[in-house]
Amino acid sequence: MSGFQFDRLSAVVIDDQEVVRGMVRGLLRKLGLASIELGKDVADGVSVIAQKRPDFVLLDINMPGRNGLELLRDVRAGLAQPIRRDLPIALLTGHTDQSIVGTALALDANAFIAKPVSAKQLGERIERMFTRPVPIREAAVYASLELPDFGLPLPPGALVNAGVLHKAPPAERAPAEVLKDLAALKAGDVLSRHLRGSSGHLLLAAGLALNASMIDRLSDLAELDETLANVWVAV
């Protein structure tokens, strides 16, 4: 990190596991944050956010009761007043279930942070949330999104705290496309094929023009699912 002023930021960490909350708070303090509040679940987190009005939130996805995606949707759809719709929210997760990840992308989560969290990863994601913000769309776009059922078993190939995943056999190369590493992608590149994760769920549809924030978040997710490390784009 280069000169980013973490000490000017305030955060709320929402996770149902006390050990995770404590660990993330410790990492944030090492980065220089002085104002760090904790929430043990969504209801508690909403109350803390409304009271403290933090600069950003670190939010666990899978929690008992209301989960992190429900809170993210409510915030983006303007249903969690007085919380502002464009509040930067990074998701803490070990999920590679693409129905969950795809929904989080559609809800414009600002970043994805893989568990167990490292100080380097955390600092990079926070800095990026403020230097490369995600554009927030109209409230109705988010309000209409359906959320996946967390009660369903994970699909084949989906792991929690993912390790190495088996890649599907590569499809035959089409003449007007090229396979690019995420690091080589540029804003404006257009997906030539549907982008699917290891479980087969659709994440992004063919024909989508990628912007910088989407490339950033795909890079986050590639840490959880290595099948996303390369994508087919039109040439």
ZINOR-V873726 format. One record per residue. RES is the residue in one letter. PSI is psi in degrees with one decimal (* if undefined). OMEGA is omega as a letter, one per 20 degrees, with the letter a starting at -180 (* if undefined). NEAR is the number of other ideal C-beta (glycine too) atoms within 10 Angstrom. Layout:
# ZINOR-V873726
res = [RES RES]
psi = [PSI PSI]
omega = [OMEGA OMEGA]
near = [NEAR NEAR]
This chain:
# ZINOR-V873726
res = [M S G F Q F D R L S A V V I D D Q E V V R G M V R G L L R K L G L A S I E L G K D V A D G V S V I A Q K R P D F V L L D I N M P G R N G L E L L R D V R A G L A Q P I R R D L P I A L L T G H T D Q S I V G T A L A L D A N A F I A K P V S A K Q L G E R I E R M F T R P V P I R E A A V Y A S L E L P D F G L P L P P G A L V N A G V L H K A P P A E R A P A E V L K D L A A L K A G D V L S R H L R G S S G H L L L A A G L A L N A S M I D R L S D L A E L D E T L A N V W V A V]
psi = [143.5 96.1 7.4 135.6 82.6 -28.9 -11.4 -3.6 151.3 148.4 155.4 130.4 122.6 113.6 140.3 -10.0 120.1 -38.6 -36.0 -44.4 -45.7 -40.4 -45.0 -40.4 -41.3 -40.9 -40.0 -38.7 -38.1 -30.8 -18.6 -4.2 134.6 -28.3 102.8 117.7 155.3 146.9 134.8 -11.3 -179.1 -46.6 -44.3 -42.2 -42.9 -42.6 -43.5 -43.3 -45.7 -35.5 -43.9 -21.2 65.5 167.1 -28.0 166.3 138.4 118.5 123.4 145.1 -54.1 102.4 152.0 153.2 -131.7 135.3 175.3 -33.9 -34.7 -42.5 -43.6 -44.6 -43.9 -41.5 -49.5 -30.7 0.6 22.5 5.0 41.9 142.0 18.5 130.8 144.7 -31.1 16.7 123.5 125.3 120.1 136.6 129.8 121.3 153.8 5.3 138.5 11.6 112.6 -20.1 -33.5 -48.4 -43.1 -39.3 -40.5 -38.8 -45.6 -28.8 5.0 49.7 138.4 -28.7 162.3 130.7 115.9 138.8 144.5 142.1 137.0 154.6 -41.0 -48.4 -44.4 -46.2 -42.8 -42.7 -43.3 -47.0 -42.2 -34.6 -29.3 -23.5 -22.7 70.6 152.8 127.0 132.8 131.8 -174.1 147.0 -36.8 -28.9 -42.2 -36.6 -28.1 -7.2 134.3 144.0 147.2 156.4 112.0 -13.3 -14.6 148.6 151.4 140.2 160.6 135.1 -12.8 133.5 156.6 138.6 62.7 143.2 -139.5 130.2 148.9 132.1 144.4 152.6 137.7 139.9 159.0 136.4 129.7 155.2 -22.5 34.5 163.8 146.2 119.3 140.7 147.6 -36.4 -20.5 -7.3 149.0 150.2 132.1 -17.9 139.9 128.9 128.5 -12.9 156.8 139.0 117.7 147.0 -170.5 -25.5 -6.4 -6.6 143.2 127.4 -52.2 140.1 148.8 143.7 -9.7 129.4 120.7 138.3 174.3 -40.7 -34.3 -39.7 -41.2 -47.3 -31.2 -36.7 -39.0 -48.4 -26.7 -21.2 -22.3 -29.8 104.3 -12.5 -12.8 6.0 -19.2 140.9 152.8 126.7 153.9 149.4 *]
omega = [a r a a r a r a r a r r a r a r a a r r a a a r r r r r r r r r r a a r a r a r a a r a r r a r a a a a a r r a r a r r a r r a r a a r r r r r a r a a r a a r j a a a a r r a r a r a r a r r a r r a r r r r a r r r a a r a a r i a r a a a a r r a a r a a a r r a r r r a a a a r a a a a r a r r a r a r r r a r r a r a a r r r r r r r a r r a r a a r r r a r a a a a r r a r a r r r r r a r a a r r r r a a r a a r a r a a r r r a r r r a r r r a a r a a r r r r a r *]
near = [10 4 5 17 9 18 10 12 22 15 23 25 25 27 25 18 13 10 8 17 20 13 16 24 17 12 20 24 12 12 19 13 20 11 14 21 17 18 24 16 18 24 13 14 25 19 11 19 24 12 11 14 13 21 17 20 25 30 28 26 25 17 21 9 9 14 20 28 23 18 28 27 21 20 25 25 18 15 15 20 10 8 19 13 18 13 19 23 26 22 26 25 26 15 25 27 27 26 22 25 28 20 21 26 19 18 23 21 24 26 25 25 23 21 20 12 17 12 12 10 17 20 18 17 23 26 18 22 20 16 8 14 13 20 9 17 12 11 13 9 14 21 13 9 14 8 15 17 8 18 5 9 7 15 15 8 19 23 17 13 12 19 7 7 18 8 13 11 5 9 9 5 10 12 5 8 17 14 14 15 10 15 9 12 19 10 11 10 20 14 21 17 17 13 20 16 25 23 21 14 17 13 23 19 10 14 11 14 12 19 14 15 18 20 17 19 23 20 17 24 24 20 14 25 23 17 21 24 15 16 25 20 20 15 12]
